[in-house]
């Protein structure tokens, strides 16, 4: 799973704000009690952040898979066959795609052209065949 640059910047910003919050809380706590902020509070915050991040990644992966399954259902059968193979492998030579899909070379070529026009895949020349890359 790839994390977008925008989400990464937002996550870094949130972690920064959490650090600022703890600095302010530490200053306030120290001023009121004369003792530094307990180390256990930092440990709990770090563990909570780690668990929260893991849960977000887990559910984001699951949501992406559910969305992909929904999209695959509405595709024509030939496109669905090719997309299912590409989802499993993410990249494959076009000649292997012909064999695995059971479709003719011409049909695979036409389907790949449609998918490439939509920006779903990318074809790169690789000898006498093309390397097909899933861009999702």
N, C-alpha and C positions, 0 to 999 in steps of 0.2 A: 504494500500500500504506500502510495506516495502522498506526502503531506504538502499542501500548497504553501507558497511563500507567504501569502497573506495570513494564513492560520498560524504559521510559525512565528511571524512577527507579533501577532496578537498574544500568543502563548508566552513569548519572551517578555512582552509588556506586562502581562498579568503577574509573572514571577517577579519582575522588577517592582511592581506596585506592592506585592506581598512583602518584599524585602523592606521597602520604605515603611509600610505599615508596622512591621516588627521593630524597625528602628525607632519610630515614634512611640510605640507601646513600651519599648525598653526604656526610653528616656523618661516617659511619664511614670512608669513603675519605679524606676530608680529614684526619681525626684520624690515620690510619695513615701517609699519604704526605706530608701538608703541602700538597698541591695540590688544587684543586677537581675535582669529578667531570668527566671529559671531556665536552665538548659533543656529541660524536658519539654518546654513549650516549643522550642525550635525543633526538637526531634519529632514531636507530634505533628507540627506543621509540615515538615519534610515528608514524613510517612504518608500523611493525608494527601499531599500533592502527588506523590508517586503512585498511590493507589488510584486517585482520581484520574491521572493520566493514563494508567493502564486500562481503566474502565472505559474511558473515552475511545481509546484505540480499539479496544475489543468491540464495542458497540458500533463504531464507525465502520469497521471491517464487515460486520454482520449486516448493517444497513446497506452498504455498497453491494454486497452479494445479493441481497433481496431485490434491490433495484435492477441489478443486472439480469436476474432471473425473470423479472417482469418484462424487461425490454426484449429478452430472447423469445418470450412467448408470442410477442406481436410481430416478430420478423417472419418473412416467408421461409419455408422449410429449408431451401438451399442455403440461404444466408444464415439461418439458425445452425445448421450443421457445421458450417465453416467457423462461425463465431464460437460455438461450444469447443471446438478443437483449439482455437486461438486463446480462449480463456484458460484452458488447461496448460498451454505451453507458452503463451505470450509472444513467442517468435518461432517460426517454422519455415522451411523452404517450401516454395509453391508446389514443387513436384511431390513432396511428402503429403502436402495438403490434399492433392488430387487422390492419392492412394487412400489416405485415412477417411476422406469424406465419401468416397465411392462415386463422385461426380466426374464428368468428363473434364478434360483440360480446358476446353472452351468455356464450359459453364463456370468452372472455378475462376478462370480469368475474368469473365464478365462480372461475377459476384464480387471479386476483389476490387475491380475497377469502381463498382458502385460504392463499396465500403470505403475505398480510398477517397472518393469524391466527397463523402460525408465526413471525412476526417477521423474515421474510426480506426483505420489501419494505415500503415505506411509500407510501401514496397521499395526495396533496395535491390539493385542488380547484384547477383552473386553467381558469377560464371554463366552457365547456360540456363539458369533459373533465377527466380527472385526470392529474396528473403522477406518474409511477411512479418511485420511487427505490429502488435496490438498497441494502440496509443491510449487506451482508456486507463 
